[in-house]
Structures are given as structure tokens and as C-alpha cells.
Amino acid sequence: MSNHRILVTAAGGQLGRLTIDALLKRVPASQIVAGLRDPAKGADLAARGVSVVATDYSKPETLDAAFKGIDRLLLISSNELGQRVAQHRNVIDAAKRADVKLIAYTSVLRADTSKLSVAKEHLPTEELIRASGIPFVLLRNGWYTENYTASIPAALAHNALVSSAGDGRIASATRADYAAAAAIVLVEEGHAGKVYELAGDQAYTLEDFAAEISKQCGRAIPYVRLPEADFKAIMLNAGLPEELAELIATSNTAAADGALFDDSHTLSKLIGRTTTPFAATIAETLKA
């Protein structure tokens, strides 16, 4: 068992908390540090024996304090669109000052060739990490299944699942699947320098997804294919911010061109089990 001190940034978020859960199955809580913008929101983590520190991507002084004595760092990408590269640079620079021995970063599937708009912020971050000289692991995560199950309440309310993804095949996995992979590369040896293209074992279209929702809820929920502009307009009308609606619409359009498909099974090989079937994630959502 390694004795590395491991810090997870954005530990208050969904992926961060799941990564902490996965780490606790592998190493003692005394080796784990949870970085949160507001440490007060990490009381439950502290109760489990995890150290909780302030890490604000926009405040380098918090990063310098948090990274002291850290051996391995998971940089979970910022969710502030348009600010990510600058914020990530702060984290990488602080990691270098603290002599962190390994940095793992949650990037996006095939960041160097992807048509996904988010790749425009992930790829420069990868380049900053490479240039830093810090040993690294790039976790190029595909889409979360939860990105689509989040649409289930609206689909049930309006009796349709709508998207601009056409008939693109999507190889998604759950956040817990990706968190398991992050925990493994942070704890085990031999991952430095690796670039992992991570996606689910099971590829599906949104028509398949809608059919599974229909099967489980007991009524027909058809899949309606929309042009990107119309899909974006629906999200704007539902109250989503312009940038987020744009991101979701363009990402779904890119999915129609295969941006979210991968059949390498790298994720399941890394975590040593099959990824979670999308039907199981739908079932969890419908029970909630």
C-alpha cells in the first residue's frame, strides 16, 4: 500500500466526492486531503477522517497552503466556462511550487482531436501540465451517463426526450466509474505519463435511451431529433444560461458525429470491471 498523501480538488462536487469514496476503499483516510472552495461544506468528509482544506482555483494563496506536503494531486476540471485555462494554470503552478510528484487531470475524450467545444479548454490545460515538468496522468473522460439521466424529469413531463445528437452512438459511463479510475491512478504505481481515453463499455443512441426510459416507466417516451438551434432554444426557454445551453447543444451535435463514441474499453480494463449499464443509471434516477 502506498503512503502517498493525496489531494483531490473540487472535492465538494459530485465527481470529487465519489473519488474520495473510491480512495477510502484503497488507502487510510489519513492519506487523503479534500480541497474545497468552502471547507465548511466538507464537514461530512472531515467526520470520515479526511483532511479538509481550502482550494480556490482563482486564489493561488489557498493553493500554496493546501498543496504543502502533497505527493499526488487530482485536478478536477473547473466548471466555470471560459475561465478554466487560467484557473487550471493557477493549480498547476502551485503544484510545481509545492513539488507535487504526480498530477492527474480530468480532461475530455480525445481532447486533441475532439469536436466537443469543451476540448478548447481541456487541451490547453493538458499542454500546461506537460510543460510543467510534473509527472502526469491524463484522464480523458467521456460523457457521464448522468448528463442524460438529468433529462429524464423533463422527458417525463413533456412525453419526449429531445436532443440534437441525431443517431450518434454514446459510450458513457457513470461518475462513479470515472471516480474509480481516478482513485486507481492516484494510489497505484506505473501510471505516470499515461493518457487514458476513458468511456463506457456499452454504446447507445438516444433512441435506445428513450426506449429504456419507456420500458422502465411504463409509457412511451419517444426520442425527438432536433436541429441544434431548436434544441438550444428549448433549453434557453427552460431557463438555462446562454453558455450552458450552447455547451449542451453543441456537445449533442458533436455526439451525432461520433464525438462521444469509443470502443477501446480502456475504462473497464483500468478499473477491473465492466462499466455501469445505462439502464441501471436510468433505474436509479426513476427511483429518486
N, C-alpha and C positions, 0 to 999 in steps of 0.2 A: 504493500500500500504506500502511495506517495505521501510525503509530508509537505507538499507544496501548499502555500497559502494562496487561496483562490478568491478573486473578487469578481462579482457579477454586477455589471452596471444595469441601470434601469430595472432593478430588482423588484420594484413595485408594480411593474407591468405584468401582463399575462404570461409572456414567454419567460420573463425574468423569474417570476415565482415558480414556474414549472421547472426551470433549470435548477433553482435552489432545491426543489423537491428531489430532482434526479441526483443532484450532488450528495444530498443527505443519505442516499441509499448506498453511496460509494465511499465517502470519507466522513470523519467526525465533524460535527458542527463547528468545532474549534478552528477548523481549517478554512471555513467559509466566511466570506465577507459580502454583505449585501449593500450595494450602493444605491441610494435613493435620493431624489431631489429633496424630498422632505422626510428625514429619518423618522419623524414621529409616526409616519404611516407604516413603519416596519416593526411595530411593537409585537406583532404575532411571530415575526421571524426571530426577533430577539428572544422571545419566550421559548423558542426551539433551540437556543444556544448559538445562533448565528450572530456574528458581529454586524452591526448596522452603522453605516457611515453616510455622510452627505456627499453626493456626487452630482453636481450640476454641470452639464456639458458646456454651458455658457459662462461658467465661473471657474477658471483654471485653478484658483487658490483652493477650492474644495477638492479638486482632483489631486493636487500635490499632497494635500494632507491625507486623503484616502488611500493613495497608492503606496505609501511608505510601508515597506516590508512585504509587498505583494509580489508573488512569484509568477502567477498566471492570471491573466485578465480576459474576461469575456466582454467585448464591446458589442452591446446590443444596439443596433442602429437607431438613431433618433427618429421620432415620428413627426418632427417639425419640418414639413416640406419646404425646400428652398434654403433651409438653414443647416442641413445635415453635414455638408462637407466641412464648413467652418467649425461646427461643434465637434465633429469627429477628429478634426485636426487638433483641437484642444486636448482631447483624450489621448491621442497618440503621442503628442509632445510631452504630456505629463507622464505617460508610461515610460518614455525614454529617459526623462529626468529621474524617475524613480528606479531605473534599472530593472524594469519588469522583464522577466525571462521569456515569456510567451504571451502573445496576444491573439485571441481568436475573435473573428468578426463575423457577424450575421449579415451576409451580403444577399444577393439575389441570383437565382438560377441563370447560369451562362451570362454573367454580368458583362463580359467582354463582347458579346455578340447580340445580346437581348434587345428586342424591340420594345420592352417594357420601359415606360418613362422613368420609373424609379431607378433603372440602371444608370441613368445620367448622374446620380448622386452616389451610387454604390461603387462604380468603377473608379472615380477619383479617390474615394476613400481607400480602396484596395491599393492604389498606386502610392498613396501616402504611407500606408503600412509597409509596403515593400521598401520604400525609400528610407524608412526609419532605421532599418538595420535590426529591428527586433524580430526574433524568430516568430513566425506567424502560422495560423491555420485559417483558411478562408472557408467559411460555411455558407456556401451559396444555396440558400434555402429557396425551394419552390413555394408555391402558394399554400396558405393554410386552408384546410377544409372549412374551418370556422369562418373564413371570408365569405363562403357561400351559405353556410347554415345560418349566418346572421340575416340572410334574406328570407328565411322561412316565415317569420311572422307576417311580413308584407305579402309574401306569396299566398299565405292562407287567407289574409284579409281581402285580397283582390282576386283570388282564384286564378292566379297566373304567376309563373316565375319568368321575369323579363331580364334580358341581357343583350349585349352586343357581341357575345362570344361565338355566335354562329354555331357551327358544329365542331369547334375546336376541342381537342381532347386535353383534359386537365389531369395531371398526375399530382394531386395534392396529398398532403399528409397533415396530421393534427399538430398543434403547437407542442403537445407532449412528445410526439415523435421527434420533432426537431430539438426539443429541450434535452431529450435523451442523448442525442448525438453531441450536443454541446458539452454535456457533462462528461462524456467519454473522452473527448479530445482534451478537456481540461485536466483530467485525472490521469489518463494513461500516457505512456511514453510512445514515441515514434510517429507523432502526427505533425511535427513541425515541418513547414514547407509544403504541406499538402493543400490542395484546392479540391474541396468536395462539392460535387454537383448533386444536391440532395432533393429528392422528390418521392412521392408515394409510389408504392408498387402497383396500385390499381388506377388505371386511366379511365376517365368517363367524360361524356359530353354533358352539357346542362340538360339536354333532353333526358338522358339517363338519370340525372339528378332529380329532375322533376317527376319522373316516373317512380322513383323510390319514395319521394315525399308522398305522392299519391297513394302508393301501396300502403305506406305506414299510417297515413291519416285517414284512409278510407274514403277519400273523394278525389275526383280528378283535378289535378293541378297541372295544366298544360304549360309547356315552355314556349314563350313568345320571343322570337328573334326580332330585334330592333336595330335600326341604324344607330351608330354611335351617338349622333346628335340627339336623337329622340330618347335614348336611354339616359343620357346626361340630363336632359330636360326633366325627366321624371324624378331623378334624384334631387335636382335643384328645387323642384316643386315640393318635394318631401322635406325640404329644409336643410339639406346637406350644404356645407360651404363649397364655394366655387372650386377651390383647389382639390378638395377631396372628391367631388363629383367628377372632375376632369380626370383625376388619377384612376378612379374605378372604371370609368367609361373607356379610357384609352387602354387600360390593362385588359379589360374584357375583349376589346377589339384585337389586341395583340394575341390573346389566347386563341382567337379564331385562326390565327396564322401559326399556331403551334408554340407560342412562347412559354406556355405552362405545361408542355408535354416533355416527359423524359422517361426512358425505359431502361436506364442503367442499373436500377435497383441499388444504387450506392448507399442510400439511407438505410435500407433494411440490412444490408451487409454490415454497415458500421455499427448499428445498434443490436444486431444479432437476433432480430425477429422481424416478422412482416409488419409493415406499417398498418395503421388502423384503417379498416374499410370505411368508406364514406357513409355506408348505410348505418354503421354503428354511431357515427357522429350525428347523423340525422335523428336517430332514435333518442340520443341524449338530449338533443335540442327540443324535440317534441315532448319529452317528459318534463322539461323545465317549466 
